[in-house]
Amino acid sequence: MTKPNQKTRKRGFRVRKFIKNLSLLAVLAMLATAAGLVYLYATSLPLAESDRNSRLLDSQGEVIATFSAGGKDSVPVQLEDIAPDLVHATLAVEDRKFYNHYGFDVQGMGRAVLVNLEHMQMSQGASTLTQQLARNLYLSHEKTWTRKAKEAMYTAQLEMKYSKDEILQMYLNEIYYGHGAYGIEAASRMYFGKSAKQLDLAESAMLAGIPKGPTYYSPYNHMKNAKDRQKIVLNAMADIGEITQSEADKAYEKMLSFKPESERKTVESAPYFRDYIRNLAIKELGISEAMLDHGGLNIYTTLDLRVQKAAEDAIAKGMDAKSELETALVSIDPRTGYIKAMVGGKNYRTNQINHVLATTRQPGSAFKPIMYLAALESKQLTSASIFNSEPTLFHYDNDRKTYKPGNFGDKYLGEIDLRQAIAASDNIYAVNTIMQIGPEQVVRMAKNLGITSNLSAVPSLALGTSPVSPLEMASAFSVIAAGGQRTPPVAILQVTDAAGRVLYESPQTKAETVVEPAAAYVLTRLMESVFENGGTGNRVSKAIKRPVAGKTGTTNTDAWLVGFTPELSTAVWVGYDQGKAISTSDGRRAAPIFAQFTEQALASVPPKIFTVPDHVVSVYIDPESGKLAGNGCEEKRLEVFIDGTEPKEVCHGTTDDSDSGEDEKTRQVQNQQGIQEEKHSWWGDFKRWWVE
């Protein structure tokens, strides 16, 4: 018979053994937990879906857009660039204890587990912001135990590897706000047309309520639901003391100004440029679409986001959003060939056609400078060459064909020189020029300048009847701006893979001299007259505070202004996709867009004159006769010429040395001494002083 004390000892032994085993299990559990945490900390998080998308970067390394098959609108911003009211509203309604937990709301999770066990399904959750971020970045939204386990693991890793502010920033940049907008910056621009930093309390509460149900709480879809949700958010902010109840009520009563859904634009910068780069990457660099969408590539481009914004602002101001009238703007740095800005239309969401690349539009008179450049370089025409502007019937093709152009409004100016012809865009003078030098020579010049479209070698080519693209026009004019140096347009500088390895590097293209510099400079000076009194661009001259040269062009269906400064060569086009006729008011839109863009894009750049090359001379001429201005001339105009093509004959007697410049003998001595010469004049002295 077992004694009682023996039973007690056995019972005590079993208790001690149980406690030892329990302690051992606890220690093992702690070690396993510690090992698990160390493992999680040492293990990299999986690649997020957004990180798998290739990125488009501008010339300063700023992200322009992402390539993704889903077409997500996303604009990442820093936490300090988000309105504090939006941050507080989000935390109040989504995760009040965010800064006090380690990724999990234990009390809320316990309550959710009990409810789920009761219903034997995943019907309720208590997700913190970190858990939501883990799910959005790495997992699907299916309600399974396996997914919840992975979510917990990724949540722990996020909390280990990032600070609370970094997690909150990632969340606000990743969360879906409906209608294709991912992240608060995209949502703010889409719903209110402003940056996330500019949101007020009422707007912040409205947006903070949307992620709970992006379709159900969208103000575009269900305004009542959205307002009800906004009230919940405002009351939650009042409950935790972020605002007073009075402030909450006032914000709820405020009338919000939403951007009309029909006018919503893509929130990504430069969407037309993004598509252009995508096409280049696939067709010219051989990068597959799958690699672009999911390869994590970084594509570094020539675009300047500041210049791009100037282009987009000018288009927004200069175009009627409700009209079917379309537009395009492309700007190139003539010194490098870098494409700095590209806007292919006024609203990418409604029209994805990139009109910058359209080769179906007639440039009209904007093409004339290309022809005049051919005439100047061949020395068959000078600034003082005179033609009679009057109705004229031209014969060509061995007199088998005729061509009778007319001036706009049937206005004819009589005998005029090249400067007057360019300023007034005289058609008769232009056709006289092409008849003198031959259309084949004009075609050759256009090809030298980089125009690849087919051009018809006929007299009407002088008036821009052969279609070319805005990109071709901007590129051609960039050669003139660069003093005859051509650098082909460049858009992609470098491509790297997800590991940073260089897959493509743009070759260093050396500028090629394709036009005599003196001819390019003389033409530039003549094209400056377009923005002077009597010029077709004079009405916007006051808006441009720097030396600028250009040419307008108008046909029945197209309006252009192509122009340049030493830093930018820009083409602006306006017209209809259907090719229908444009009105007079439609035709006047290109010039203001050009003017605003040029000034805004170069706002931080001091004005600079065009550099004077060798072999350019300036003399005073008599505008009426085209001869050197003598003592008896009533009118005198300082004009530029390629050295040796200036007039030699003097009107009304001998040449006045003080006006006409130095004599031929002195000029020859200077040339022999290697002096860069422009005939002595106040204008020449000023330009030399400026350049120095």
Sequence and secondary structure as in RCSB ss.txt:
>XXXX:A:sequence
MTKPNQKTRKRGFRVRKFIKNLSLLAVLAMLATAAGLVYLYATSLPLAESDRNSRLLDSQGEVIATFSAGGKDSV
PVQLEDIAPDLVHATLAVEDRKFYNHYGFDVQGMGRAVLVNLEHMQMSQGASTLTQQLARNLYLSHEKTWTRKAK
EAMYTAQLEMKYSKDEILQMYLNEIYYGHGAYGIEAASRMYFGKSAKQLDLAESAMLAGIPKGPTYYSPYNHMKN
AKDRQKIVLNAMADIGEITQSEADKAYEKMLSFKPESERKTVESAPYFRDYIRNLAIKELGISEAMLDHGGLNIY
TTLDLRVQKAAEDAIAKGMDAKSELETALVSIDPRTGYIKAMVGGKNYRTNQINHVLATTRQPGSAFKPIMYLAA
LESKQLTSASIFNSEPTLFHYDNDRKTYKPGNFGDKYLGEIDLRQAIAASDNIYAVNTIMQIGPEQVVRMAKNLG
ITSNLSAVPSLALGTSPVSPLEMASAFSVIAAGGQRTPPVAILQVTDAAGRVLYESPQTKAETVVEPAAAYVLTR
LMESVFENGGTGNRVSKAIKRPVAGKTGTTNTDAWLVGFTPELSTAVWVGYDQGKAISTSDGRRAAPIFAQFTEQ
ALASVPPKIFTVPDHVVSVYIDPESGKLAGNGCEEKRLEVFIDGTEPKEVCHGTTDDSDSGEDEKTRQVQNQQGI
QEEKHSWWGDFKRWWVE
>XXXX:A:secstr
   HHHHHHHHHHHHHHHHHHHHHHHHHHHHHHHHHHHHHHHS     HHHHSEEEE TTS EEEEE TT  EE 
   GGGS HHHHHHHHHHH TTGGGSSS  HHHHHHHHHHHHHHTS       HHHHHHHHHH      HHHHHH
HHHHHHHHHHHS HHHHHHHHHHHSB STTEESHHHHHHHHHSS GGG  HHHHHHHHHGGGSTTTT TTT HHH
HHHHHHHHHHHHHHTTSS HHHHHHHHHS      GGG   SSS HHHHHHHHHHHHHTS   HHHHHHS  EEE
ES  HHHHHHHHHHHHHHS TTS  EEEEEEE TTT BEEEEE SS TTT    GGG      GGGGHHHHHHHH
HHTTS  TT  EEES   EEETTTTEEE    GGG   EEE HHHHHHHT HHHHHHHHHHH HHHHHHHHHHTT
  S    SGGGGGT S   HHHHHHHHHHHHTTTEE   B EEEEE TT  EEEE      EE S HHHHHHHHH
HHGGGGSTTSTTGGGGGG  S  EEEEEE SSEEEEEEE SS EEEEEEE TT     HHHHTSHHHHHHHHHHH
HTTTS        SSEEEEEE TTT SEEBTT S  EEEEEETT S   EESSSB HHHH S HHHHHHHHHTT 
    S HHHHHHHHHH 
